């Protein structure tokens, strides 16, 4: 993994090579591999050695970050007691070293978040909660919580989405639960749920999810519409659309239509969701090596495409319709700047407050939705709600 292999692949390969390990041992090995990958820059700083061999890196993690006594850390890491390194006792001098980030990323987050950058980066190193979205076509949130409890899964309500339940305790095998197979819930971050809810899709309308992916938000929109009207989902990846159809059937949705080709102007939709491709800085806590696989050019790669998608969506929307533009990143160039550029060329559109009447003010910043792990416990998301003039 330190050579660039994805963390999940390294874990899978390692566990397959050590099938005799007990369940607790397998879990401990998985935690160590993920944490060494996550903290690689901080560990380099502790060792003052950017190319230290794996036993020394493991020792630095166990002793320097997990705070095991040096003899125990040396034994577990395979470092002989007589050759244990002296770890750097100084505090890390920069945000990048403190939270194990590439320099360019730490600099960008400092510029974007100012005094909040430290808290945001700290939360990138803590695993996010396992969050479920209730399918209201199958059950209420309270009913789902009761059903999950009968299946051995304890949950608590989310703070922001009325559909969210957070799983308490160790992550269960959700995909083996009868309640999932019956379409009673989907796994979806609470912030991601908010993006779909902002569209406020209504029964009987024509609604388009222009960048549907595998359809998590499409399913939410279908539930909002009570499986009526016309729900269209487009994505350039045909395999994702195939998965969406499978998930739709499980969720009890019969009106979802997948579009294999981009929709053409004149669709006359009531509502369009544009969950745009982006630099994906918002869910970095979901993978220990995601931050190291990105490069600085990701910050400028997407705005032209995002603006094009917004204009395309606008041409598909009827007068008086609603458009939600969303990303899962923290980058003004992809968020506010794209919206401002769009509005400058489309005077027939105007912004409205997200979630008027139900979304707490804590989730709204400068007229846009903004949620983040250090403030809301969600991944980081941005959204603008735009409406087209009726005349």
ZAMARGU-4260 file (C-alpha; in steps of 0.2 Angstrom, whole numbers, plus 5000, padded with zeros to 4 digits):
<rodrens>
0) 5000/5000/5000 | 5014/5012/5004 | 5020/5009/4986 | 5003/5015/4979 | 4991/5000/4980
5) 4973/5003/4986 | 4971/5000/5004 | 4956/4988/5002 | 4966/4977/4990 | 4981/4976/5002
10) 4970/4971/5016 | 4961/4958/5006 | 4977/4951/4999 | 4985/4950/5017 | 4970/4942/5025
15) 4969/4929/5011 | 4988/4925/5014 | 4984/4923/5033 | 4968/4913/5034 | 4972/4905/5050
20) 4971/4921/5060 | 4956/4923/5072 | 4943/4935/5070 | 4950/4948/5082 | 4967/4945/5074
25) 4960/4949/5057 | 4952/4965/5063 | 4968/4970/5072 | 4978/4967/5056 | 4965/4977/5046
30) 4966/4992/5058 | 4985/4992/5057 | 4986/4992/5038 | 4973/5005/5036 | 4981/5016/5050
35) 4998/5015/5043 | 4992/5020/5026 | 4982/5034/5033 | 4996/5041/5044 | 5011/5038/5033
40) 5016/5057/5033 | 5015/5058/5051 | 5025/5042/5053 | 5039/5048/5042 | 5040/5064/5053
45) 5041/5053/5069 | 5055/5043/5061 | 5063/5057/5052 | 5065/5045/5038 | 5054/5046/5022
50) 5059/5028/5016 | 5060/5018/5032 | 5057/4999/5031 | 5040/4993/5036 | 5045/4986/5053
55) 5051/5003/5058 | 5035/5011/5051 | 5024/4999/5061 | 5034/5002/5077 | 5032/5021/5075
60) 5013/5019/5073 | 5011/5007/5088 | 5023/5017/5099 | 5021/5035/5093 | 5003/5035/5089
65) 4994/5020/5097 | 5005/5024/5113 | 5010/5005/5116 | 5026/5004/5127 | 5041/5003/5117
70) 5046/4985/5121 | 5028/4979/5116 | 5028/4989/5100 | 5045/4982/5096 | 5040/4964/5098
75) 5024/4966/5088 | 5032/4975/5074 | 5047/4964/5073 | 5060/4977/5077 | 5073/4970/5089
80) 5072/4978/5106 | 5091/4983/5104 | 5087/4993/5088 | 5071/5002/5092 | 5072/5020/5084
85) 5071/5036/5094 | 5055/5045/5088 | 5055/5063/5085 | 5047/5071/5101 | 5043/5088/5093
90) 5026/5092/5088 | 5022/5092/5069 | 5026/5110/5063 | 5012/5110/5049 | 4994/5105/5046
95) 5000/5093/5033 | 5012/5084/5045 | 4999/5085/5060 | 4986/5076/5050 | 4996/5066/5037
100) 4990/5076/5021 | 4999/5080/5005 | 5006/5098/5007 | 4995/5105/4992 | 4979/5098/5000
105) 4983/5105/5017 | 4987/5122/5009 | 4971/5121/5000 | 4960/5117/5015 | 4968/5130/5025
110) 4964/5143/5011 | 4946/5137/5010 | 4942/5134/5028 | 4953/5146/5037 | 4952/5143/5056
115) 4941/5128/5054 | 4954/5119/5044 | 4962/5111/5059 | 4946/5103/5065 | 4941/5098/5048
120) 4957/5089/5045 | 4956/5081/5062 | 4940/5073/5057 | 4947/5066/5041 | 4957/5054/5051
125) 4942/5048/5061 | 4931/5035/5052 | 4914/5042/5047 | 4898/5034/5054 | 4888/5020/5045
130) 4872/5029/5040 | 4856/5022/5033 | 4843/5031/5024 | 4825/5025/5028 | 4814/5020/5013
135) 4798/5028/5017 | 4789/5017/5004 | 4793/5002/5015 | 4793/5009/5033 | 4795/5024/5044
140) 4811/5028/5052 | 4805/5023/5069 | 4798/5006/5062 | 4815/5003/5053 | 4824/5006/5069
145) 4813/4994/5078 | 4815/4981/5064 | 4834/4983/5064 | 4835/4981/5083 | 4826/4964/5081
150) 4840/4960/5068 | 4853/4964/5081 | 4858/4981/5075 | 4857/4996/5086 | 4854/5013/5078
155) 4850/5032/5083 | 4842/5045/5073 | 4852/5057/5062 | 4852/5076/5067 | 4849/5083/5050
160) 4840/5071/5038 | 4823/5065/5044 | 4827/5049/5035 | 4844/5045/5043 | 4849/5032/5056
165) 4866/5030/5062 | 4872/5013/5066 | 4879/5011/5084 | 4893/5000/5089 | 4904/4989/5077
170) 4899/4989/5059 | 4887/4974/5055 | 4886/4964/5039 | 4872/4975/5033 | 4871/4966/5016
175) 4865/4950/5025 | 4851/4958/5034 | 4833/4954/5028 | 4828/4972/5030 | 4840/4977/5017
180) 4835/4963/5005 | 4817/4969/5007 | 4822/4987/5002 | 4818/4995/5019 | 4834/5005/5019
185) 4850/5010/5009 | 4867/5014/5015 | 4869/5033/5012 | 4879/5047/5021 | 4867/5059/5030
190) 4874/5074/5020 | 4871/5065/5004 | 4853/5062/5009 | 4851/5081/5011 | 4856/5084/4993
195) 4841/5074/4987 | 4829/5081/4999 | 4833/5099/4993 | 4825/5095/4977 | 4808/5092/4985
200) 4802/5081/4972 | 4783/5079/4972 | 4771/5065/4966 | 4766/5066/4948 | 4780/5077/4942
205) 4794/5074/4929 | 4810/5073/4939 | 4828/5070/4932 | 4844/5065/4941 | 4856/5070/4928
210) 4872/5062/4936 | 4864/5047/4944 | 4878/5036/4947 | 4872/5020/4955 | 4856/5029/4960
215) 4857/5032/4979 | 4849/5049/4977 | 4837/5043/4963 | 4830/5031/4975 | 4827/5045/4987
220) 4818/5055/4974 | 4807/5040/4969 | 4802/5039/4987 | 4798/5057/4988 | 4787/5055/4973
225) 4778/5040/4980 | 4783/5030/4965 | 4772/5041/4953 | 4775/5053/4939 | 4791/5051/4928
230) 4808/5049/4936 | 4823/5049/4924 | 4840/5044/4928 | 4855/5047/4917 | 4874/5042/4919
235) 4887/5039/4906 | 4892/5023/4915 | 4880/5009/4909 | 4885/4997/4923 | 4880/5010/4936
240) 4863/5011/4928 | 4861/4993/4928 | 4864/4993/4947 | 4852/5007/4949 | 4838/4996/4941
245) 4842/4982/4952 | 4841/4993/4968 | 4825/5002/4961 | 4816/4985/4961 | 4821/4981/4978
250) 4816/4998/4984 | 4798/4996/4977 | 4800/5008/4963 | 4792/5005/4947 | 4793/5021/4938
255) 4812/5024/4936 | 4818/5026/4918 | 4836/5025/4915 | 4843/5035/4900 | 4858/5027/4892
260) 4860/5043/4881 | 4860/5061/4888 | 4842/5069/4888 | 4839/5082/4875 | 4833/5100/4877
265) 4814/5102/4879 | 4811/5088/4892 | 4801/5101/4902 | 4806/5093/4919 | 4799/5100/4935
270) 4815/5097/4944 | 4833/5092/4940 | 4847/5086/4951 | 4865/5089/4946 | 4876/5080/4958
275) 4891/5084/4948 | 4908/5075/4946 | 4920/5084/4957 | 4937/5083/4966 | 4929/5073/4980
280) 4938/5081/4994 | 4922/5079/5005 | 4922/5060/5008 | 4941/5058/5011 | 4939/5050/5028
285) 4930/5036/5019 | 4947/5029/5013 | 4964/5030/5021 | 4974/5032/5005 | 4962/5043/4995
290) 4971/5059/4999 | 4987/5052/4992 | 4980/5047/4976 | 4974/5064/4971 | 4985/5078/4963
295) 4984/5097/4964 | 4977/5098/4946 | 4960/5090/4953 | 4956/5107/4960 | 4955/5115/4942
300) 4949/5100/4932 | 4931/5100/4934 | 4923/5118/4934 | 4922/5118/4915 | 4912/5102/4915
305) 4902/5107/4930 | 4896/5123/4922 | 4892/5114/4906 | 4881/5102/4916 | 4872/5116/4924
310) 4868/5124/4907 | 4863/5107/4901 | 4851/5105/4916 | 4844/5122/4913 | 4839/5118/4896
315) 4829/5103/4902 | 4819/5112/4915 | 4802/5120/4913 | 4799/5138/4918 | 4795/5139/4937
320) 4806/5123/4939 | 4819/5119/4952 | 4837/5114/4949 | 4849/5108/4963 | 4868/5109/4959
325) 4878/5099/4971 | 4896/5092/4974 | 4905/5082/4988 | 4920/5094/4989 | 4927/5109/4998
330) 4933/5120/4983 | 4925/5137/4980 | 4931/5135/4961 | 4919/5120/4960 | 4905/5127/4971
335) 4901/5145/4973 | 4911/5151/4958 | 4902/5139/4946 | 4885/5144/4952 | 4890/5163/4951
340) 4896/5160/4933 | 4880/5151/4929 | 4868/5164/4936 | 4878/5178/4927 | 4873/5170/4910
345) 4856/5165/4915 | 4846/5179/4922 | 4830/5168/4921 | 4837/5158/4936 | 4839/5164/4954
350) 4845/5156/4970 | 4833/5151/4985 | 4837/5146/5002 | 4840/5128/5004 | 4827/5118/5013
355) 4816/5132/5017 | 4805/5127/5032 | 4814/5112/5037 | 4833/5113/5035 | 4842/5120/5051
360) 4851/5136/5049 | 4867/5127/5054 | 4867/5118/5037 | 4866/5134/5027 | 4881/5146/5024
365) 4880/5161/5013 | 4864/5155/5005 | 4870/5138/5001 | 4870/5121/5009 | 4886/5117/5017
370) 4889/5102/5029 | 4906/5095/5035 | 4912/5081/5046 | 4918/5093/5060 | 4902/5103/5060
375) 4888/5090/5056 | 4896/5073/5057 | 4893/5071/5038 | 4905/5070/5024 | 4907/5087/5016
380) 4894/5093/5004 | 4889/5109/4995 | 4873/5113/4986 | 4864/5127/4978 | 4845/5127/4975
385) 4841/5137/4959 | 4824/5141/4952 | 4819/5146/4935 | 4807/5161/4933 | 4789/5156/4929
390) 4787/5170/4916
</rodrens>
